Structures are given as structure tokens and as C-alpha cells.
Amino acid sequence: MSKRESLNRDGGKGKYKEVLTLALLVGILPPTWALISPYIGVHVGPIALIAAGIYGANGNKFEDSFKIAAGYIAGDIWSLIATVVMQKTPFSANIKLWSTLFILGFIAVIISAKFPRYVYLPSFLAGWAIAMLSMNLDSTTPLIRMTIEIGVAMVVGVYYVGALIDKIHKIVNAR
């Protein structure tokens, strides 16, 4: 089997070019973000790669990019709220955790169902989980700064890593 055939799952003409251009774009744009992000004050740059995943899993639909990004930002803010509530509430750790996650999770689903044109539930929940993990692992960065950095990385993931790569990929392969 030739190299060309091994890269083409369906053996279709043009798939080899598509695979190589996508590989090249993924090899250039995300590492560029990884290099630049710490210099602009974003120390959670890899979150962009995770955020691009839901954009791609949604079919790379640019028309949904705003609600995906809005979902991530909502999840990021949800994480800030959850973190502050859990720090300030005097109940036992397990009760605080369960209650906070129950209430905020319930409200997140209601918000997403009420405003589906503006908020994408998978990115809302993923954004919340990503931000919670990041905030729990970094106890030295102030919460507001961390929230901003995470939000920036998520938006970069949707528009730069996700949408821009897809747009360039489509333009190059349309020829």
C-alpha cells in the first residue's frame, strides 16, 4: 500500500491533499498560539485546543461559533461563581460541592434550553468543567485574572484554532 493510499481512508481523489493541508495547518497555527499566549498574559493556552474540539465536533459550523463561544464564556463564569460559592459557604465540603454543582448545572441546562440560539449547552458544560479544573489546579493566580485568561483561550480555540483552520483548509482544498 502506498503512502497516499494509507492516508486516504476512502481512497477518494483529493483526500491526500486534504489530510496533508489539515496536518500542516494543525502543525502551524496551534503551536503559534502556544508560543504567543504566555507573552500576552494567557498561561492556559492549551485550553484553546480543547475548545476547538467542540467546534469541530459540531461540524465546523461557523454559524454556530458565537453560541459555542458564548457557552464557553458562560461556563467560565459559572466556574468563577462555583469557586467563590464553595470558598465562602460554611457547610461541609461534600454538601457544598454537591449543592453548588446541582444548582448551577440545573440552571445551565435551563439557560441553554431557553436561549439555544445564543448558548450551546455542550460548550457551556465543557467550559465550566475546564475552568473548574484550571482554577483548582492553579491556586496562585487571582480568580478574576484566571477567569479572563481561560475565557480568552476558549474564544481563541473556537475562532483561531477551530474556525480559522477550517476556513483556510476549505480555501486551499477548493482549488
C-alpha positions as CSV (number, residue, x, y, z in Angstrom):
1,M,0.0,0.0,0.0
2,S,1.4,3.4,-1.0
3,K,1.7,6.3,1.4
4,R,-1.1,8.1,-0.5
5,E,-3.5,5.1,-0.1
6,S,-2.7,4.8,3.6
7,L,-3.7,8.4,4.2
8,N,-6.9,8.0,2.3
9,R,-9.5,6.1,4.3
10,D,-11.9,6.0,1.4
11,G,-9.3,6.1,-1.3
12,G,-11.0,9.1,-2.8
13,K,-9.2,11.6,-5.1
14,G,-8.2,14.7,-3.2
15,K,-8.3,13.3,0.2
16,Y,-4.5,13.1,0.3
17,K,-4.3,16.8,-0.2
18,E,-7.0,17.4,2.4
19,V,-5.2,15.3,5.0
20,L,-1.8,17.0,4.3
21,T,-3.2,20.6,4.4
22,L,-5.1,19.9,7.6
23,A,-2.0,18.3,9.2
24,L,0.1,21.4,8.1
25,L,-2.4,23.8,9.5
26,V,-2.7,22.0,12.8
27,G,1.1,21.8,12.9
28,I,1.4,25.6,12.4
29,L,-1.5,27.5,14.0
30,P,-1.9,25.9,17.4
31,P,1.8,25.8,18.1
32,T,1.9,29.5,17.1
33,W,-0.8,30.2,19.7
34,A,1.1,28.1,22.3
35,L,4.2,30.2,21.7
36,I,2.4,33.6,21.7
37,S,-0.1,33.1,24.6
38,P,2.2,33.4,27.5
39,Y,3.6,36.7,26.1
40,I,0.1,38.2,26.1
41,G,-0.6,37.0,29.6
42,V,-2.5,33.8,28.9
43,H,-0.9,31.0,30.8
44,V,-3.6,28.5,30.0
45,G,-3.1,28.4,26.2
46,P,-3.7,24.7,25.7
47,I,-7.4,25.3,26.7
48,A,-7.7,26.6,23.1
49,L,-7.1,23.1,21.7
50,I,-9.8,21.7,23.9
51,A,-12.2,24.5,23.0
52,A,-11.6,23.8,19.3
53,G,-12.7,20.2,19.8
54,I,-16.3,21.1,20.4
55,Y,-16.3,23.5,17.5
56,G,-15.0,20.6,15.3
57,A,-17.4,18.0,16.8
58,N,-20.3,20.4,16.0
59,G,-19.3,20.0,12.3
60,N,-17.1,23.1,12.0
61,K,-20.3,25.2,11.5
62,F,-19.2,28.8,11.6
63,E,-22.8,29.9,12.0
64,D,-22.7,28.2,15.5
65,S,-19.4,29.7,16.5
66,F,-20.9,32.6,18.5
67,K,-23.2,30.3,20.6
68,I,-20.3,27.9,21.1
69,A,-18.0,30.7,22.3
70,A,-20.8,32.2,24.4
71,G,-21.3,28.7,26.0
72,Y,-17.6,28.6,26.9
73,I,-17.7,32.1,28.4
74,A,-20.8,31.2,30.4
75,G,-19.1,28.0,31.7
76,D,-16.1,30.1,32.6
77,I,-18.2,32.5,34.6
78,W,-20.1,29.5,36.1
79,S,-16.8,28.2,37.3
80,L,-15.9,31.5,38.9
81,I,-19.3,31.6,40.7
82,A,-19.0,27.9,41.8
83,T,-15.5,28.5,43.1
84,V,-16.4,31.6,45.1
85,V,-19.6,30.0,46.5
86,M,-17.6,26.9,47.6
87,Q,-15.0,29.1,49.2
88,K,-17.5,31.2,51.1
89,T,-20.1,28.7,52.1
90,P,-19.6,27.3,55.7
91,F,-21.1,23.8,55.0
92,S,-19.1,20.6,54.8
93,A,-17.1,20.1,51.6
94,N,-19.2,17.3,50.2
95,I,-22.5,19.2,50.7
96,K,-21.0,22.4,49.3
97,L,-19.7,20.6,46.2
98,W,-22.9,18.6,45.5
99,S,-25.3,21.6,46.1
100,T,-23.3,24.0,44.1
101,L,-22.9,21.6,41.1
102,F,-26.5,20.6,41.3
103,I,-27.9,24.2,41.4
104,L,-25.5,25.6,38.8
105,G,-25.8,22.5,36.5
106,F,-29.6,22.7,36.7
107,I,-29.6,26.4,35.8
108,A,-27.1,25.9,33.0
109,V,-29.4,23.4,31.3
110,I,-32.4,25.7,31.7
111,I,-30.5,28.7,30.3
112,S,-29.2,26.7,27.3
113,A,-32.7,25.4,26.6
114,K,-34.3,28.8,26.9
115,F,-31.7,30.5,24.7
116,P,-30.5,27.9,22.2
117,R,-29.6,30.5,19.6
118,Y,-27.2,32.1,22.0
119,V,-25.8,29.4,24.2
120,Y,-24.6,25.9,23.2
121,L,-25.0,23.5,26.1
122,P,-22.0,21.2,25.4
123,S,-19.6,24.2,25.4
124,F,-21.3,25.6,28.5
125,L,-20.8,22.4,30.4
126,A,-17.3,21.8,28.9
127,G,-16.3,25.4,29.6
128,W,-17.5,25.0,33.2
129,A,-15.5,21.8,33.7
130,I,-12.4,23.1,32.0
131,A,-12.4,26.3,34.0
132,M,-13.1,24.5,37.3
133,L,-10.2,22.2,36.7
134,S,-7.9,25.0,35.8
135,M,-8.9,27.1,38.8
136,N,-8.5,24.2,41.2
137,L,-5.0,23.4,39.8
138,D,-3.8,27.0,40.0
139,S,-4.1,28.5,43.4
140,T,-1.6,31.3,42.9
141,T,-3.3,33.3,40.0
142,P,-6.1,35.6,41.2
143,L,-9.6,34.2,40.3
144,I,-10.6,37.1,38.1
145,R,-7.4,37.0,36.1
146,M,-7.7,33.2,35.8
147,T,-11.3,33.6,34.5
148,I,-10.2,36.1,31.9
149,E,-7.3,34.0,30.7
150,I,-9.5,30.9,30.5
151,G,-12.1,32.9,28.6
152,V,-9.6,34.3,26.1
153,A,-8.1,30.8,25.5
154,M,-11.6,29.4,24.9
155,V,-12.5,32.1,22.4
156,V,-9.2,31.6,20.6
157,G,-10.0,27.9,20.5
158,V,-13.3,28.5,18.7
159,Y,-12.2,31.2,16.3
160,Y,-8.5,30.8,15.7
161,V,-7.8,27.1,16.2
162,G,-11.3,26.0,15.1
163,A,-12.8,28.4,12.6
164,L,-9.7,29.8,11.0
165,I,-8.1,26.4,10.4
166,D,-11.3,25.2,8.9
167,K,-11.7,28.3,6.6
168,I,-8.1,28.1,5.4
169,H,-8.4,24.4,4.9
170,K,-11.5,24.8,2.8
171,I,-10.0,27.6,0.7
172,V,-6.8,25.6,0.0
173,N,-8.7,22.5,-0.9
174,A,-11.3,24.2,-3.1
175,R,-8.6,24.7,-5.8
